[in-house]
Amino acid sequence: MKCCIKKKVVSFLLVVVMLLSYFPVMVGATESATDIKAIQKPTGISIVENYDDYVGDSWLSQLGLPDSVTVTLANGTTTDVLVSWDTSSLDPRTTGYYSLPGEVALPVGVTNGQKLTVGITVQVREYENLIQNPSFEDNLTGWYIRGTGPAPSQTDAAAADGKYAALVGGKVAYTNTSIADTRNSIITQIPAAGQYYFSTKAQYTASAYPDGAFLVSRLLYKTTSNSSSVVVDGNKALVGNTSFAQSAGIVQMPENTNWIRLDLYMIANAVADHSAGQLCVDDAELVPLLYALAVEPSGVLKSKPSFFHIM
């Protein structure tokens, strides 16, 4: 009987020794001073749906996803490690929240015994235009319009968006002549600091002038730390009478922005009297494109697994 018990004890000890020898890496990793104990989740981002339409084919590179994340080691120290993101599940044309998995490159000597993972949240949100009455469906509400000739008015002669546009006297006798702006509906608050798109469109109601004229969208904004306006111009677009010309631009709005106005400028190729001409102005936009996600969502996100590899 005693012999059998001894044999069982010896067999048990042999099994324990074999198990310990089978998992040396795992045991060593969890006890290592340079084993990862926590990974700091990076701040997510929010983009407008169809973001790629605004910024072009390079939209993924313009997301500004972080190239490193901060990890805390077992010894209490922190370090930054490189990370790459799997964006294959991200669809800029479908609204919702996406959790993009990260592939972290562990520096030599750093281990991840607990197999911790990391991800970043990207929200694709619905389109939002911050301009009041952007397509003049509510007459000229919110707009201050200059010009010569007939008084400015709402018109359905031509429209780029909706049913109506604003009919504006074509005062472009001098360069840098503002014909309309949103001073009557100043924007005093933005959702967040980040990337914004602005645009306006215009079309002549009669034959285009021989020397031509250009539309320029101009965005003016002020911050709490600056008393003077910052001016950002969109592209210079040649205006004709067969279709709407568009001037647009992208600007990085700072956190303390507290005053925004959109202007429409007409620029002549040469000094000429265009006072008899009239323009249809329409489809003004100020769209938040990309900014930091203020609150992480709860619930299930569209996601894939995370990965690690050793550098």
HELIX and SHEET records of a PDB file:
HELIX    1   1 LYS A    2  TYR A   22  1                                  21    
HELIX    2   2 PRO A   24  GLU A   31  1                                   8    
HELIX    3   3 TYR A   51  VAL A   55  1                                   5    
HELIX    4   4 SER A   61  LEU A   63  5                                   3    
HELIX    5   5 ARG A  183  SER A  185  5                                   3    
SHEET    1   A 9 ILE A  36  ILE A  39  0                                        
SHEET    2   A 9 SER A  68  LEU A  73 -1                                        
SHEET    3   A 9 THR A  78  TRP A  85 -1                                        
SHEET    4   A 9 GLY A  96  LEU A 106 -1                                        
SHEET    5   A 9 GLY A 119  ARG A 125 -1                                        
SHEET    6   A 9 ILE A  45  VAL A  48  1                                        
SHEET    7   A 9 GLN A 278  ALA A 292 -1                                        
SHEET    8   A 9 ALA A 165  GLY A 169 -1                                        
SHEET    9   A 9 SER A 153  THR A 155 -1                                        
SHEET    1   B 5 ILE A  36  ILE A  39  0                                        
SHEET    2   B 5 SER A  68  LEU A  73 -1                                        
SHEET    3   B 5 THR A  78  TRP A  85 -1                                        
SHEET    4   B 5 GLY A  96  LEU A 106 -1                                        
SHEET    5   B 5 LYS A 302  SER A 303  1                                        
SHEET    1   C 5 ILE A  36  ILE A  39  0                                        
SHEET    2   C 5 SER A  68  LEU A  73 -1                                        
SHEET    3   C 5 THR A  78  TRP A  85 -1                                        
SHEET    4   C 5 GLY A  96  LEU A 106 -1                                        
SHEET    5   C 5 PHE A 307  ILE A 310  1                                        
SHEET    1   D 9 ILE A  36  ILE A  39  0                                        
SHEET    2   D 9 SER A  68  LEU A  73 -1                                        
SHEET    3   D 9 THR A  78  TRP A  85 -1                                        
SHEET    4   D 9 GLY A  96  LEU A 106 -1                                        
SHEET    5   D 9 GLY A 119  ARG A 125 -1                                        
SHEET    6   D 9 ILE A  45  VAL A  48  1                                        
SHEET    7   D 9 GLN A 278  ALA A 292 -1                                        
SHEET    8   D 9 GLY A 194  TYR A 204 -1                                        
SHEET    9   D 9 ALA A 245  MET A 253 -1                                        
SHEET    1   E 5 TYR A 144  ILE A 145  0                                        
SHEET    2   E 5 THR A 177  ASP A 181 -1                                        
SHEET    3   E 5 THR A 257  ALA A 268 -1                                        
SHEET    4   E 5 ALA A 213  THR A 223 -1                                        
SHEET    5   E 5 ASN A 226  LEU A 238 -1                                        
END                                                                             
